[in-house]
Amino acid sequence: MSPRISRRRAFAAAAAAGLGLPAAAHAAPAPAPALRGGRFENLRVATYNASLNRATEGKLLEDLKSGEDEQIRAVAEVIQINNPDILLLNEFDHDEDGAGIELLRRNYLEVGQHGRTPVFYPYAYSGPVNTGVDSGLDLDGDGTVGGAGDAWGFGEFPGQYGMVVLSRHPILTDQVRTFQKLLWTDMPSNLLPTEFYGEEAAAELRLSSKSHWDVPVQVGSTTVHVLAAHPTPPSFDGPEKRNQRRNNDEIRLWADYLTPGAQSRWITDDAGTRGGLAAREQFVILGDYNSDPADGDSWPGAIDQLLTHPRVRDTKPRSEGAVEAAKDQAGANADHETDAQYDTADFADTPGPGNLRVDYVLPSKTLQVVSSAVYWPAKGAPGSELTGEEPFPASDHRLVRVDLQVRA
């Protein structure tokens, strides 16, 4: 997708946008050794499930065209406050010609919301996803074929709940790897419930409910691989636990991808290239992974496949607002094992699952980490109206960010 603005203009805007950044950024534990000698630059990487999905195809484009949709304005303001250099948006309805991305930039991000400094992203990547794409099979076991439950990934129309990577730095588009069509049966020792789907359907079922992308971004002399995904929620299923199992194996795809050798040899991208990410490459895992380390409905140990991976650093971003929300809302939150300060999503409290940690920014251990945070202001703090119930909450998820330093 071609940029709308020059890099000079983007970098100037980025520098100016240093105004108004939230102060609640926490130093990361056990950082990598500080960069010594040479030049380096700061890099803020973020993920945000912005809930920019709509019930019908084309409705998001209508809302983006107006420039006046209050929820989208709130999303844009959250982005402007946090000012990431690289941002993954989950739940952004995909359209083939990229019109939605262009409208988001022009009508919302590049327009100051409530006095905020505009943000500019000259580079963007998006691609097709499995949500809403008809499989021609009875995947939900209701005896009929067609509808959201029989798509390769649950969705009312192709592209619903899509993804977008926005960047101030060049995206190496010709090197992007996608794994939209990778079969679940290709994964060794998978959790696929073949008995539920039947042999024929199980043999054709795709692993990724949306897609998995390896998007290389050139930051100075460093290439940072953005590993983007949005695994299916581990719920809305039956005793066969098909969504729990799929969520686990979608997460496992990245764990295998980061393990050179036999463990990643089974992986084949949509272009037919086999294997995972070379050991020397640097990366950041981004996305809403719908999996909390201890609470909710995840398959046991699902997200730990990434959090404890030998190449991955978990900076444990946190916020004061999440602690306050869990205490005030009570319900399922009272019995949670995960410390509320790490929560990233505000879900139903009664009967549950309560607030959870499901959104992640996980850099490789070879990258220098400076700080990290979840954007969830406490009540009454500036920006808290964007994460509360009134007047226009941006999303039930919170933006999560990590600040890095990379070689210039």
Secondary structure, DSSP 8 states (H G I E B T S, - for coil): ---SS-HHHHHHHHHHTTTT--S--EE-SS------SS-EEEEEEEEEEEEE--SSTTHHHHHHHHS--HHHHHHHHHHHHH--SEEEEEEE---TT-HHHHHHIIIIITS-STT-------EEE----SBT-B-SS--S-SSS--SGGGBSBS-SSTTTT-EEEEESS-B-GGG-EE-TT-BGGGSTT----HHHH-HHHHHH-BS-SS-EEEEEEEETTEEEEEEEE----S-S--TT-HHHHHHHHHHHHHHHHTS-SGGGTT-B-TTS-B----TT-EEEEEEE----SSSSS--TTTTHHHHT-TTB-------HHHHHHHHHH-GGGGG--S-GGG--B----SSS--SB--EEEEEBTTSEEEEEEE----TTSTTGGGTSSSS----SB--EEEEEEEE-
